[in-house]
Amino acid sequence: MPYVNSVHMVQRRKTRPDSAARARIAPAAAEDTRAQLIRAARDLFLEGGVANFSLREVARRVGVSAAAVYRHFDGKEALVTAACTQGFEVFSSYLVRALRAPTPLDRLLATGDQYRLFALENPPDYRFIFMSSAGEIGHGPRPDSKRTSTETLTEDATFRFLVDRVRECIDASVLAKDSPEKLAVLIWAHVHGLVSLRLSGHLEPVGDEAAFSELYRESVQRLLAGMAP
């Protein structure tokens, strides 16, 4: 019988991550998949609207099974709503930068500037949350709701941010006394029109981004001048 030196034998074992390691890895992987599903849902919706939107196609683009989508979302509506919510979270992260400005008017103007930056730096998100049907992306008033359109708007945190900037300008006598919500809607419609025209290419003749930014700021300043006391 051959002699075996068991002292110097190295026993090779398959290593597996322990349960704690798996617990750390799993959430990160799940979050990554969820983020990919949200991006894919947004892009697919922009391409074909709600009529051509399907969870199966979203799953195919991400490389998971259709059943896997339900591990993260209850269904199509929940996924589209999550994409809308994420878009507004990104938008909010831009708006809060305006609070660094020193005066009420400066903060209102900075809010307009951040609106432009968000739109031009995040075109897919902007198109999805502001150029899609509000009802289809889960951001409009519910059919059974008795709230007015203004009441619905004022519950939106990003719109409330603009209302607050308008209100402090009214309090500082920079803008004439009026409904802050009404003036906020007028301002929103104005800046949305400008950036939408830019994104769709209609304002390309204006020039580069610097030239558009200058036109945009002058336009907003003239609008606010018309609202002064």
C-alpha positions as CSV (number, residue, x, y, z in Angstrom):
1,M,0.0,0.0,0.0
2,P,1.5,3.3,-1.0
3,Y,2.4,5.8,1.7
4,V,0.3,9.0,1.7
5,N,1.6,12.0,3.6
6,S,-1.7,13.4,4.8
7,V,0.1,16.2,6.7
8,H,1.0,18.0,3.4
9,M,-2.2,17.3,1.5
10,V,-4.2,20.4,0.6
11,Q,-7.9,19.8,0.5
12,R,-9.5,21.9,-2.2
13,R,-13.0,23.0,-1.4
14,K,-15.5,24.9,-3.4
15,T,-16.1,28.3,-1.8
16,R,-19.6,29.8,-1.7
17,P,-20.5,33.1,-0.3
18,D,-22.1,32.8,3.1
19,S,-25.7,33.8,3.7
20,A,-24.6,37.2,4.9
21,A,-22.7,37.8,1.7
22,R,-25.6,36.7,-0.4
23,A,-27.9,39.0,1.5
24,R,-25.6,41.9,0.7
25,I,-25.3,41.0,-3.0
26,A,-29.0,40.2,-3.6
27,P,-30.5,43.7,-2.8
28,A,-27.9,45.4,-5.0
29,A,-28.6,43.1,-7.9
30,A,-32.3,43.5,-7.4
31,E,-32.0,47.3,-7.3
32,D,-30.0,47.3,-10.5
33,T,-32.6,45.2,-12.3
34,R,-35.4,47.5,-11.0
35,A,-33.5,50.6,-12.3
36,Q,-33.0,48.9,-15.7
37,L,-36.7,48.0,-15.9
38,I,-37.7,51.6,-15.1
39,R,-35.4,53.0,-17.8
40,A,-36.6,50.5,-20.4
41,A,-40.2,51.2,-19.5
42,R,-39.7,54.9,-20.0
43,D,-37.9,54.5,-23.3
44,L,-40.5,52.0,-24.6
45,F,-43.3,54.3,-23.6
46,L,-41.7,57.2,-25.4
47,E,-41.3,55.1,-28.6
48,G,-44.8,53.9,-28.9
49,G,-47.0,55.2,-26.2
50,V,-49.4,53.3,-24.0
51,A,-50.9,51.4,-26.9
52,N,-47.6,49.6,-27.8
53,F,-46.4,49.3,-24.2
54,S,-45.9,45.7,-22.9
55,L,-44.2,44.2,-19.9
56,R,-42.9,41.4,-22.1
57,E,-41.0,43.9,-24.3
58,V,-39.6,45.7,-21.3
59,A,-38.4,42.4,-19.9
60,R,-36.8,41.5,-23.2
61,R,-34.9,44.7,-23.4
62,V,-33.5,44.2,-19.9
63,G,-32.7,40.5,-20.5
64,V,-35.1,39.0,-17.9
65,S,-38.2,36.9,-18.1
66,A,-41.6,38.6,-18.1
67,A,-42.4,36.9,-14.8
68,A,-39.3,38.5,-13.3
69,V,-40.9,42.0,-13.7
70,Y,-43.5,41.0,-11.2
71,R,-40.8,40.6,-8.5
72,H,-40.4,44.3,-8.6
73,F,-43.7,45.7,-9.8
74,D,-47.3,44.7,-9.5
75,G,-48.0,45.3,-13.1
76,K,-47.8,47.6,-16.1
77,E,-49.4,50.6,-14.4
78,A,-47.1,50.3,-11.4
79,L,-44.0,50.2,-13.6
80,V,-45.0,53.2,-15.6
81,T,-45.9,55.1,-12.4
82,A,-42.5,54.2,-11.0
83,A,-40.8,55.6,-14.1
84,C,-42.8,58.8,-13.7
85,T,-41.9,59.1,-10.0
86,Q,-38.2,58.6,-10.7
87,G,-38.3,61.3,-13.4
88,F,-39.8,63.8,-10.9
89,E,-37.2,62.9,-8.3
90,V,-34.4,63.8,-10.8
91,F,-36.3,67.0,-11.6
92,S,-36.6,67.9,-7.9
93,S,-32.9,67.4,-7.5
94,Y,-32.4,70.3,-10.0
95,L,-35.0,72.6,-8.5
96,V,-33.5,72.6,-5.0
97,R,-30.3,74.2,-6.4
98,A,-32.3,77.4,-6.9
99,L,-32.6,77.9,-3.1
100,R,-28.9,78.9,-3.1
101,A,-29.8,82.2,-4.8
102,P,-29.9,85.3,-2.4
103,T,-33.2,87.0,-3.1
104,P,-36.8,86.0,-3.9
105,L,-36.5,87.2,-7.6
106,D,-33.1,85.5,-8.0
107,R,-34.6,82.2,-6.6
108,L,-37.5,82.4,-9.0
109,L,-35.2,83.1,-12.0
110,A,-32.9,80.3,-10.8
111,T,-35.9,77.9,-10.7
112,G,-36.5,78.7,-14.3
113,D,-32.9,78.1,-15.2
114,Q,-32.9,74.7,-13.4
115,Y,-36.1,73.8,-15.3
116,R,-34.2,74.4,-18.6
117,L,-31.1,72.5,-17.4
118,F,-33.2,69.5,-16.4
119,A,-34.9,69.4,-19.7
120,L,-31.8,69.8,-21.8
121,E,-29.6,67.4,-19.7
122,N,-32.3,64.8,-19.3
123,P,-34.4,64.8,-22.5
124,P,-35.9,61.3,-22.0
125,D,-37.1,62.1,-18.5
126,Y,-38.4,65.5,-19.5
127,R,-40.3,64.1,-22.5
128,F,-41.7,61.3,-20.4
129,I,-43.1,63.3,-17.5
130,F,-44.0,66.5,-19.2
131,M,-44.7,65.6,-22.9
132,S,-46.7,62.4,-22.3
133,S,-50.4,62.2,-21.3
134,A,-50.5,62.8,-17.6
135,G,-53.2,60.2,-17.1
136,E,-51.3,57.5,-19.0
137,I,-48.2,57.9,-16.8
138,G,-50.1,58.0,-13.6
139,H,-49.6,61.7,-12.9
140,G,-53.0,63.1,-13.7
141,P,-56.2,63.3,-11.6
142,R,-58.0,60.1,-11.0
143,P,-61.3,59.6,-12.8
144,D,-63.1,59.3,-9.5
145,S,-61.5,62.3,-8.0
146,K,-63.5,65.4,-7.1
147,R,-60.5,67.6,-6.9
148,T,-60.1,70.6,-9.2
149,S,-57.2,70.8,-11.6
150,T,-55.6,73.4,-9.4
151,E,-56.0,71.3,-6.3
152,T,-54.4,68.4,-8.1
153,L,-51.4,70.6,-9.2
154,T,-50.8,72.0,-5.8
155,E,-50.3,68.5,-4.4
156,D,-47.3,68.0,-6.7
157,A,-44.1,68.8,-4.9
158,T,-42.3,70.3,-7.9
159,F,-45.2,72.5,-8.7
160,R,-45.5,73.5,-5.1
161,F,-41.8,74.5,-5.2
162,L,-42.6,77.0,-8.0
163,V,-45.7,78.3,-6.2
164,D,-43.5,79.0,-3.1
165,R,-41.0,80.9,-5.2
166,V,-43.8,83.0,-6.7
167,R,-45.4,83.6,-3.3
168,E,-42.2,84.9,-1.8
169,C,-41.9,87.3,-4.8
170,I,-45.4,88.5,-4.1
171,D,-44.6,89.0,-0.5
172,A,-41.5,91.0,-1.4
173,S,-43.6,93.1,-3.8
174,V,-41.5,91.9,-6.8
175,L,-44.7,90.5,-8.4
176,A,-48.2,92.0,-8.2
177,K,-50.7,90.5,-5.7
178,D,-52.5,87.6,-7.4
179,S,-53.1,83.9,-6.9
180,P,-49.6,82.3,-6.6
181,E,-51.0,79.1,-8.2
182,K,-52.3,81.0,-11.2
183,L,-49.0,82.9,-11.8
184,A,-47.1,79.6,-11.3
185,V,-49.2,78.0,-14.1
186,L,-48.4,80.9,-16.4
187,I,-44.7,80.7,-15.7
188,W,-44.7,76.9,-16.1
189,A,-46.5,77.1,-19.4
190,H,-44.0,79.7,-20.6
191,V,-40.9,77.8,-19.8
192,H,-42.3,74.5,-20.9
193,G,-43.1,76.0,-24.3
194,L,-39.6,77.2,-24.7
195,V,-37.8,74.0,-23.8
196,S,-40.3,71.8,-25.7
197,L,-39.6,73.9,-28.8
198,R,-35.9,73.5,-28.2
199,L,-36.1,69.7,-27.7
200,S,-38.2,69.3,-30.8
201,G,-35.7,71.2,-32.9
202,H,-37.9,74.2,-33.7
203,L,-35.5,76.6,-32.0
204,E,-32.3,75.3,-33.5
205,P,-31.9,78.5,-35.6
206,V,-31.4,80.3,-32.3
207,G,-27.9,78.8,-32.1
208,D,-26.0,76.8,-29.6
209,E,-26.9,76.1,-26.0
210,A,-25.4,79.3,-24.8
211,A,-27.5,81.3,-27.3
212,F,-30.6,79.5,-26.3
213,S,-29.9,80.0,-22.6
214,E,-29.6,83.7,-23.2
215,L,-32.9,83.8,-25.1
216,Y,-34.6,81.7,-22.5
217,R,-33.5,83.9,-19.6
218,E,-34.4,87.1,-21.4
219,S,-37.8,85.7,-22.2
220,V,-38.5,84.7,-18.6
221,Q,-37.3,88.1,-17.3
222,R,-39.8,89.8,-19.7
223,L,-42.6,87.6,-18.5
224,L,-41.9,88.4,-14.9
225,A,-41.6,92.1,-15.7
226,G,-45.2,91.9,-17.0
227,M,-46.3,90.5,-13.6
228,A,-44.6,93.3,-11.6
229,P,-46.8,95.7,-9.5
